[in-house]
Amino acid sequence: MLSVARLWDVSECKNNQRLIADAVDQWALEQNKPGTAALPASTVLAPYIKGGWPLCLVGETYTLSGTVAAGTNICSVAAHN
């Protein structure tokens, strides 16, 4: 069974991943990018996220790869994915 603190970390991480995915969608819409466009750098997406690029208490980082339509957003903490 996961502890409450551990569940909070996973929940916060999933929320950050959702914020990043939403930023990708907004960026692609505003920049008129097709689904085949490569994902931009985090510095490009940060302005699309209130408060900037998300950080977490456990220090994970997020790696983006792929395209707008088929991108991945992976947390550096394997248990969060």
C-alpha positions in Angstrom: 0.0 0.0 0.0 1.3 3.5 -0.9 1.7 6.0 1.9 -0.3 9.3 1.7 2.9 11.3 1.0 3.8 8.9 -1.8 0.3 9.2 -3.3 0.5 13.0 -3.1 3.8 12.9 -5.0 2.3 10.7 -7.8 -0.8 12.9 -7.9 1.2 16.1 -8.2 3.5 14.6 -10.9 0.4 13.5 -12.9 -1.0 17.0 -12.6 2.2 18.5 -13.8 2.2 16.1 -16.8 -1.3 17.2 -17.6 -0.3 20.9 -17.4 2.6 20.2 -19.8 0.3 18.3 -22.2 -2.2 21.2 -22.1 0.6 23.7 -22.8 1.6 21.6 -25.8 -1.9 21.7 -27.1 -2.2 25.5 -26.6 1.2 26.2 -28.2 0.3 24.0 -31.2 -3.0 25.8 -31.6 -1.6 29.3 -31.3 1.4 28.5 -33.6 -0.8 26.6 -36.1 1.4 23.6 -35.8 0.3 20.3 -37.4 0.2 17.1 -35.4 3.4 16.0 -37.0 5.4 18.9 -35.6 8.1 18.1 -33.2 7.5 19.1 -29.6 9.2 22.3 -28.6 11.7 22.9 -25.7 10.4 23.5 -22.2 11.4 27.1 -22.4 9.0 27.6 -25.3 6.2 25.9 -23.4 6.8 27.5 -20.0 4.8 30.7 -20.8 1.8 28.5 -21.5 1.8 27.2 -17.9 0.6 29.5 -15.1 3.6 29.9 -12.8 6.0 28.6 -15.5 7.5 25.2 -16.0 6.4 22.9 -13.2 8.8 21.7 -10.5 8.1 19.1 -7.8 9.0 18.5 -4.2 10.9 15.3 -5.1 12.9 17.0 -7.8 11.7 15.2 -10.8 12.3 16.5 -14.3 10.1 16.0 -17.4 11.4 14.9 -20.8 9.4 15.6 -23.9 9.8 13.7 -27.1 7.8 12.9 -30.2 5.3 15.0 -32.0 2.3 17.2 -31.1 -0.1 14.4 -31.8 2.0 11.5 -30.5 4.3 13.0 -27.9 5.5 11.6 -24.6 6.0 13.5 -21.4 8.0 11.3 -19.1 8.9 12.0 -15.4 12.4 11.2 -14.3 11.0 9.3 -11.3 10.1 6.0 -12.9 7.4 5.2 -10.3 5.4 8.3 -11.4 5.0 7.1 -15.0 
